Amino acid sequence: MGASQGRITVPSLGRASAKGRCAGSRRSVSRGLTGPPCRTNSCTTSYQYTTGTTPKRPEETHAWLQAVLADPETHMWAIYLADDPSVIGALEFGMPTPGLGSIHYALGRSHWGAGLMTEAVDAVCRWATNTLPSLREITTSVAAANVRSARVLEKCGFQRVGSAFEVWERHASPIELHVYRREA
């Protein structure tokens, strides 16, 4: 899927689109999704709510992106504003088990609160529903403190179905997560 969603453009970064714009997109994603380290209780970057290790250099983000793209069950998209070539975020969709999809995303902090991620998540969920015939449901989780991300999911048809706790490298104590699901 490569789509324009009004204010944003969401091109695929898949293995088949490694040439042309998407090859440049991979480099842009490596730069656009690299952030400073988060400090416990004082993290204010766009990565304060992400579950993975925060890349600190573009090379680390590039290595992560290459690993994601090597997985045949994972799909990745960059997010651009329609009138700007800079990457402002990314989405990842995977099928960890048959019939079960998962979606994860990150957006640059300067773009929070504008409804852009809602457009992007909706586009990827529609793509998955229309493209993957075995897909029955899509799941994800968000940090309980990340009420904006929870709202994105709710606007895209997800329902909260539970809670869990995870240990993240940048926090001293476990983080509460809210688990969401949506039927395909």
C-alpha positions as CSV (number, residue, x, y, z in Angstrom):
1,M,0.0,0.0,0.0
2,G,1.1,3.5,-0.8
3,A,-1.6,5.9,-0.1
4,S,-2.5,9.5,0.2
5,Q,-4.8,10.1,3.1
6,G,-5.7,13.8,2.6
7,R,-3.0,15.5,4.7
8,I,-0.5,12.7,4.7
9,T,1.2,10.2,2.3
10,V,1.9,6.7,3.5
11,P,4.3,4.8,1.1
12,S,5.2,1.2,1.8
13,L,8.8,0.5,2.8
14,G,8.4,-3.2,1.8
15,R,11.0,-5.4,0.2
16,A,9.4,-5.0,-3.2
17,S,9.6,-1.3,-3.1
18,A,13.3,-1.0,-2.2
19,K,14.0,1.1,-5.3
20,G,13.2,4.7,-6.1
21,R,11.5,6.8,-3.5
22,C,11.3,4.1,-0.9
23,A,15.1,3.5,-0.9
24,G,15.3,7.2,0.0
25,S,12.5,6.7,2.5
26,R,14.4,4.1,4.4
27,R,17.2,6.6,4.9
28,S,14.7,9.2,5.8
29,V,13.0,6.9,8.3
30,S,16.4,6.1,9.8
31,R,16.9,9.8,10.4
32,G,13.2,10.7,11.2
33,L,12.8,7.9,13.8
34,T,16.0,8.4,15.7
35,G,15.6,10.1,19.0
36,P,17.6,11.1,22.0
37,P,17.7,8.7,24.9
38,C,14.9,9.0,27.4
39,R,15.6,9.5,31.1
40,T,13.5,7.8,33.7
41,N,10.6,10.1,34.7
42,S,11.7,12.9,32.5
43,C,11.3,11.6,29.0
44,T,9.6,14.2,26.7
45,T,10.6,12.8,23.3
46,S,8.3,11.1,20.9
47,Y,9.8,7.8,22.2
48,Q,8.6,8.1,25.8
49,Y,5.7,5.7,25.0
50,T,7.5,3.2,22.7
51,T,8.1,-0.3,23.9
52,G,11.3,-1.0,22.1
53,T,14.9,0.2,22.5
54,T,15.1,3.9,21.5
55,P,17.6,4.2,18.6
56,K,20.1,7.0,19.5
57,R,21.8,7.1,16.1
58,P,20.5,6.8,12.5
59,E,22.6,3.7,12.0
60,E,20.8,2.0,14.9
61,T,17.4,2.9,13.4
62,H,18.6,1.7,10.0
63,A,19.7,-1.7,11.4
64,W,16.3,-2.1,13.2
65,L,14.5,-1.2,10.0
66,Q,16.5,-3.7,7.9
67,A,15.6,-6.4,10.5
68,V,11.9,-5.5,10.3
69,L,11.9,-5.6,6.5
70,A,13.7,-9.0,6.5
71,D,10.6,-10.5,8.1
72,P,8.2,-11.7,5.4
73,E,5.2,-11.3,7.8
74,T,5.9,-7.7,8.6
75,H,5.0,-4.6,6.6
76,M,6.3,-1.1,7.1
77,W,5.2,2.4,6.0
78,A,6.7,5.8,6.4
79,I,4.4,8.8,7.1
80,Y,4.9,12.1,5.3
81,L,2.9,15.3,5.2
82,A,1.4,15.6,1.7
83,D,3.5,18.8,1.0
84,D,6.8,17.9,2.8
85,P,9.3,15.2,1.9
86,S,10.5,14.7,5.5
87,V,9.5,11.6,7.3
88,I,7.3,12.4,10.4
89,G,6.5,8.9,11.5
90,A,6.2,5.2,10.7
91,L,3.8,2.3,11.1
92,E,4.5,-1.5,11.3
93,F,2.0,-4.2,10.7
94,G,2.8,-7.9,11.4
95,M,1.0,-11.2,11.5
96,P,2.6,-13.0,14.5
97,T,0.2,-15.9,14.2
98,P,-2.3,-16.9,11.5
99,G,-5.4,-14.7,11.6
100,L,-3.9,-12.3,14.2
101,G,-2.4,-9.0,13.1
102,S,-0.6,-6.4,15.2
103,I,0.0,-2.7,14.5
104,H,2.6,-0.4,16.0
105,Y,3.5,3.2,15.2
106,A,5.5,6.2,16.1
107,L,5.0,9.9,15.2
108,G,7.3,12.8,15.7
109,R,6.3,14.9,18.7
110,S,5.8,18.1,16.8
111,H,2.9,16.3,14.9
112,W,1.0,15.0,17.9
113,G,-2.6,16.1,18.4
114,A,-3.3,16.9,14.7
115,G,-5.2,13.6,13.9
116,L,-2.4,12.5,11.5
117,M,-1.8,9.2,13.2
118,T,-5.5,8.4,13.2
119,E,-5.5,8.8,9.4
120,A,-2.4,6.6,9.0
121,V,-3.6,3.8,11.4
122,D,-7.0,3.8,9.6
123,A,-5.3,3.5,6.2
124,V,-3.1,0.6,7.4
125,C,-6.0,-1.3,9.0
126,R,-8.1,-0.9,5.9
127,W,-5.2,-2.2,3.8
128,A,-4.7,-5.2,6.1
129,T,-8.5,-6.0,6.0
130,N,-8.6,-5.8,2.2
131,T,-5.3,-7.5,1.5
132,L,-4.9,-10.3,4.1
133,P,-7.9,-12.7,3.7
134,S,-7.0,-14.8,6.7
135,L,-6.9,-11.8,9.1
136,R,-9.5,-12.0,11.8
137,E,-8.4,-9.4,14.3
138,I,-5.8,-6.7,14.9
139,T,-4.2,-6.1,18.3
140,T,-1.9,-3.6,19.9
141,S,-1.1,-2.1,23.2
142,V,-0.3,1.4,24.5
143,A,1.2,2.8,27.6
144,A,-1.7,3.6,30.0
145,A,-0.3,7.1,30.3
146,N,-0.5,7.6,26.5
147,V,-4.1,8.7,26.3
148,R,-3.6,10.3,22.9
149,S,-2.6,6.9,21.4
150,A,-5.5,5.2,23.1
151,R,-7.8,7.8,21.4
152,V,-6.2,7.1,18.0
153,L,-7.1,3.4,18.4
154,E,-10.6,4.1,19.6
155,K,-11.3,6.4,16.6
156,C,-10.0,3.5,14.4
157,G,-12.5,1.0,15.8
158,F,-10.3,-0.7,18.5
159,Q,-11.7,-1.6,21.9
160,R,-9.7,-1.9,25.1
161,V,-9.8,-5.6,26.2
162,G,-7.3,-5.7,29.1
163,S,-4.2,-4.5,30.7
164,A,-0.6,-5.9,31.1
165,F,2.7,-4.7,32.6
166,E,6.1,-4.7,30.9
167,V,9.6,-3.7,31.9
168,W,11.2,-1.2,29.6
169,E,14.9,-0.4,29.6
170,R,14.4,3.3,30.3
171,H,12.0,3.0,33.3
172,A,12.9,1.7,36.8
173,S,9.5,0.0,37.3
174,P,7.1,-1.9,35.1
175,I,4.9,0.2,32.7
176,E,1.1,-0.5,32.6
177,L,-0.1,-1.2,29.1
178,H,-3.7,-1.1,27.8
179,V,-4.4,-3.9,25.3
180,Y,-6.6,-3.1,22.3
181,R,-8.2,-5.2,19.6
182,R,-10.3,-4.7,16.5
183,E,-12.0,-7.2,14.3
184,A,-10.8,-7.2,10.7
